[in-house]
Amino acid sequence: MSQTVSPRRRREVIDALRRGTVPANGLDLLAVGLDRFGPALDAELDAVSGGSAVFKAVRGEYGSGKTFFTRHLAERALRRGWASAEVQISETETPLHRLETVYRRITESLRTATVPPSAFRSSLDSWLFTLESDAIAANPTLAGASDAALTVEVDRLLESRLAAISTKTPAFAQALRGYRAASLVGDAPTAGGLAAWVGGQPHVAASAKRAAGVRGDLDHFGAMAFLQGLLTVLKDAGHPGLLVVLDEVETLQRVRGDVRDKALNALRQLIDEVDSGRYPGLYLLITGTPAFFEGPSGLSRLAPLAQRVHTDFTTDARFDNPRAVQMRLPGFKRDSLVELGGKVRDLYAEGSADAGRIRAVVDDAYLGDLADAVAGSLGGRIGVAPRVFLKKLVSDVLDRVDQFADFDPRVHYALTVSEGELTAVERNAARRTSDLDAIELDTSGA
């Protein structure tokens, strides 16, 4: 491969593929077919870093790489010093119409280039340190002044920078003042409780909330103001943008009608707030299947939302506009799947003592045969095959070639795919194949 990869990074990527999951890091090592989107995405990231906000929708069938794409974009953003958060939408754990829950998941999954999830509290501490540094820079005499004098100036800066939020939700600034005060005196329980409360956590101890003069728990409307406050905190802490990914939004199609309508309205509300300029520094990205964007149980149930997200995909996919509000992932074809397999093989070989043999035994021709075999077991649907293909490639083929000098996958390995290792979509594809094969046709001509 053209770039040097650390053993740890290589191991993390290979281990994730062996488990059949999308790696959390190192996706630039595996990216296939995403170059066409790069210039438009970079332009949007630049705009958000400059104080704008962006909403984007990514559509694709199962297996087209939506999760891969979003995490690849997150890596792109993290390299720019951003923070990112990935939220899985679900009816029970994270219902979209409960924005207080969505906000909580954002703070729980918040990450930066140097701090894994949750980086929320470290971001608060960085922000308070920045306030102290800015206060001293503006008034050098504070460097030798009492803590009380510094606290007064820091509180003034805090109020100034959170002025827009405090007019609607003064509790956000109150809680942060209380958090700083508790941290200064070493009151860890109170500081932890207030950090949790600012992060949207429920069931915070009443004693912690009393210390800051706040009450109750975060609600739907307060969450929108808290998100605004979080963006301010992150920017002052040195993160020019926040990428928020709302993944698996298509699950809304399976919830009760009234719940679905409330969730769609909450999404419309978020998009409108982004467009209004309320969230400078926010890049909001949602993912979904074509059925969600066009089907009767998806966006079309709320006409204003469907109008905001609509994009024309009637032309050849080669001419899709990556600057549009909605992007289409074309999905994998045989050639792109073989190319991806080659990247994984080469990455694996770099960490092996017998790299030459791995590349020779698992050559491109074999990768094509394996891709055909996996797709064949899934109804011939290459688009559904990538996850299973990569899992089989690593755990069944590359691991054995690496460990056993006489192992030849063409001779000693026959692909088997059991229902237990497949997702629901993959099982449906596999069953469709077996069902068709089981049909008896009357060829007697009678």
N, C-alpha and C positions, 0 to 999 in steps of 0.2 A: 504494500500500500504506500501511497505517496507521503503520508505523514507518520511521524513517530507516535506510537501509542504506548502509554504506560501499562505495565502488567496489571495493575489494579483496574484501570479503565477497561482493558480488554476482558478481564475476568468478569467484571460486572455485566458487560454486554452479553458475553457468551452464556453466563449463568441465567440471565433473564430469558434468552432465546431457548435455552434448555428447558425452562419451566413453561414455555409457551406464552410468555408475556412480553409486552413492549418495554424495552430498557428505559430506565429513568434518565440515564445520561448516555452520552456517546452516540447520539442518533446521527450526527453528521458523518459518522463512519459508514452508515448503512443507507444514506439517502439515495433514492433512485427516482428520477423523473420529476424532481421538485425544483430544478434550476429555473424553469420558466416562471415560477412564482416569486423568485428571489428579489428582483428589482422592485416590484410593487410592494412586497412586504417590507423591504428596507425603507422605502419612501414613507410608508405608514408609520413605521417605528420612529423614523426621524421626526415626523409631524407630531406624534404623541410626546416624544422627548422635548419638543419645543412648546408644549402646553396645550396641544389639541387633544381630541379624544376620537377613538375609532370604534365602530361596531362592525363585525365581520361574521358571516355565516359560512360554514364549510359543509358541503353535502357530499355524500358518497355512500355507495352500497356497503354492506358488511364486507370486510376484507380489503376495502379500497385504501385503508391506511389513515383513517381520520385521527385515531389516537396518536399514531406515529407522527402525523403532520403537526398536530398541536404541540406535542412535546419537542419536536424539532424546532418549531417557532419559539417555544419557551427557551430552548438553549440559545437561540439567536438573540433573544431579548436579554437573557442573563449575561451574555458576553458584553452587552452594552451597559451593564450595571443595573439593570432593571430588577424588579421583584416579580415573581409569578405565583399563580395559584391555580390549581386544577380542582374543579368541583364536579362530582358525579351526581347528576340529577336523578332522584328516585322518589317514588311516591311516599315511602315510609321514612327514609333517612333524611333526604334533602328535597322536600317538595318546593317547586319553583315559586309557588304563590306565597310561601313564607319567606320573605326576603331576609328576615332576621336569622333564619337558619342558613340561608345561602351566605350571608355575611360571616356567620360563625365558621362555616366550612372554609371560607376564604382565608380567615386568620389562622385556622388550624393547618391548612396546607401551604401557607405562605412560605416561599423559599427565596433565597438570594444566591448569588454565585458562590458565596463562602459559607452560608448557613443553610442546612437542610430544614425541611419542615419540622417544627414550626419556627419560622424566623420572626414571628410577630413580636415577642418580648425583646429580643435583641435589637429589633428595629426601634422599639420605643426607647430603649436605653441609648441607642446611637443618636436618636433625635434629641433627647434631653442633653446629651453631651454636646451636641451641636449648638443648642440654645445657650448653654453655659459659655462655650467658646465664642459665640457671636456676641454675647453680652460683654465679655471681657475685651473682645476686639474693639467694640464700640466705646468702651469706657475702661481703659487699662488700669485705672485705680482700683477696680473691683478685684484684680488679681490678689491684692493683699488685704482686701476688705473682709468683714465678717460674713459668715454664712447667711445671716439674716439679710444683709444688704444685697448679696448676690441673688438670694431667693426672690427678693422683690423685683429685681431687674429681669430675672428669668421668667417670673410670672407675667411680667408686662409683655415680654416677647411672645410668650405662649399665647396670651390673649390676643395679641396683635395678629399672629399667624393663623389663629383659629377663629378669627372674627366672623368670617362668613358662616361657619358652622355654629358658632356660639349663639348667633341671633335666633336660630331655630332649635338647636339642641345644646343648651349650655352645659348639660350634664357631661358631655364628652370632655370639655376643657376642665370641668371640676374634677372629674375622675383622674385626669392626667396630673393635675396639680397634687391631688391626694397621693397618687402613685409616687411622684417625685419626693414628696415630703416623707412618706413611709420608707422609701429607699434610703434617704439621707440619714435617717435615725436607725436604720437596720431592722425595721419592723417587717420582716419577710412575709408573715401571713397576710398583713394588710396590703402590702405591695403586690403580692401574688393574686390576692382576691380582686384588687382593682384592675390589674392587668387583664385578668380573666373577664371582668365585667366589660371593659372597653373592647375586648375581643368578642363580645356577644355571648359569652357563656352564661347559661342559666344557673340558678341555685348557688349564687355567690353568697358567702356569709354576710349576714346583716351588719355585723360589726365592721366589716371592711367598707361596706357602702356608707355606713354612718360616718366613718372617718372622713369621707370626702363629701358628705352631704348629698349623696345621690340615693335614689329609691327605685324599687321595681326592677324589672328586666327589660331588655331591649325588645321593641316591637317592630312591626313591618315598616312603618314610616320612619322610625328612628334609625333603622338600619341604613336607609339611603343617606341620611346625614352622616352616620358613622363611617360609611364608605368614603364619603367626601373628606372626612377628617383623616382617615387612613392614608389617602393619597397625599395629603399635606404632610403628614408625618414621614412618609416614605421619601418624598421629594427632599425635605430638609435633611433627611438622614443619608442623602447621597444617591437615591434611586430615582432617576428621572421619569420612570414609568412603571406601571403595574399591568401585567398581562393576566386577565382572568378568563379561564376557559370553563365554560359550562358544557360538560360533555354528556352524551347520551340524552339529549333533550327529547329525542324521539320517543322516549318512554312515556311521555305525556299522552301518547295515543292510546295507552292501555289503562288510563285511570278513568275514574268516574267523570261523566260529562261536566258536572258543575265544577269539579276540581280542575279539570282540564281548562275550562274557560277562565277560571281565576288565574291559573298559571300563565296562560297566553296573554292575559291582560297585564300581568306583572312584567312579562317580557317586553310587551309594548311600552310599558311605563319606563323600563330601564333604557330601551333604545331612545325614547324621546328625551330622557334626561341626558343621555350621552350627546345627542344632537344639540341640545340646548346649551351645552358648554358647562354643565354643572360639575362634570368630572374630568377636569384637565389632568392629563397624565394616565388615563385609563384606556386600555385596549381590551375591549370585550369581545370574546369569540365564542360562538356556539357551534355545535356539530349536530348533524342529523342526517337521516336517510332521505332520499328523494320523496318517499311516501309522506314523510313528515312535512316537507316543504310544499307538497302539491296535493296530498291526499285529503279526503273528506274529514279525517280525524285529526288533521294537523293544523297548520297555520291558516288554512282556508276558513276555519271556524270563526276567525276574527279578521274581518276584511281589512281594517286599518293596518294590522300587523302584516298580513300577507302582502299588502301593497308596498310596505316599507322594505320588505326583504325580497320582493320579486326580482328575478333576473332572467333574461331571455337565454335559454339553452337550446334553441331550435337549430342553431347553426352547427357546423362541424366543430367538434371539441378542440380542434387545433386552434380555433379562433376565439376561444373563451377569453373573456376580459378579466385578468387577475385583479384589476382595480375595482371591479364591481363589488357591491355589498355582499354578494353570494358567490362563492367559488365552488367549482365542481372538480372533485378528484376523479381522474379517469379510471382508476383501478388498475390492477395488474394484468398484463398480458404474459404470454409464455416467455417472451424475450426479456421483459423487465424482471420477471421472477427468477430467471436464470442469472441475470446480472446481479440481482440481490444475493442470490446464493453464492455467486463468485466473490462478492465482497465479504460475506460471512466466512467462507472457506479461507480466504487470504488472511483475514483477521485472526482466525483460529490458528492457521499455520505459523503466523509470526510468533506465537507463544509456544510452539512445539520444537523439540530438538530435531525432528525429522520433517521439516517444512517441505522439502522437495518431494518426498514421497506422498504427503497429503495432497499437494497440488497435482501430482501425477495420477494418483488413484482416483481422487474426486475431481476429475477434470470437467470442463464445461459440458461435454457430451453426456457425462453421467448426471450432472445437475439437470440437464434437460429431460433425461429419462425419469429422474426422481420427480420432477415437476409434473410430468405427464401422469405418472403413477398416482401421485397425491390428488391431482385434479380428477383423474378417473374415478377414484374412490369417493369423490364428492360431486358426482353427477357431471363431470367434465367442466365444472365451473372454476376456472383459474382464479377468478376474483375472490372466491371463498377460501382459496388454498394457502395463502401466505403464512398464516400462523402455524398450521399443521406442517407445512413444508419446512419451515425453519426449525421447528421443534424436532422433527424427524432427522433433518440434516445434521443437527448438532448432536443429539443424544443417541441416535441409532447408527449414524454413519461416521461422522468425524471423530467422536469419542472412541469408537472401536478401531478405526484406522490408526489413531494416535497411540492406542494402548497395545494393540496386537499386530505384530509385524507381518503376520501372514493373513490378515483379514482383507478380503477383497469384497466390497459391497455388491459387485456384479455376480459373484459366485455364492457368497455366504449370507446375503441379506435379501429377504423378500418383504416388501412393504405390507404391514398390517395396520389397520385403523379400527379401533374399537369404539363403540358408542360412548363409553365412559370417559374418553379423553376429548370428546368433541363438545363444542358449544351447541346451543339450540339450533342456530342457523346452520352450522356444519352438519348436525344430525339430520336436519330436514333435507339437505342436499344429498346426503348419503342414502337416506331412505328413498328418495325419489329415484335414485339409480336402481336400488334393489327392487323397488316396486315395479319399475318398467321391465327389468330383466325377468321378473316372475310372471309377466303376462303371457299367456299362451295364445298364439295367433293361429287361426284356422287358415291353412294354406292349401286346402284341398280343392279350392275353386268351386265348391258347391254353392 
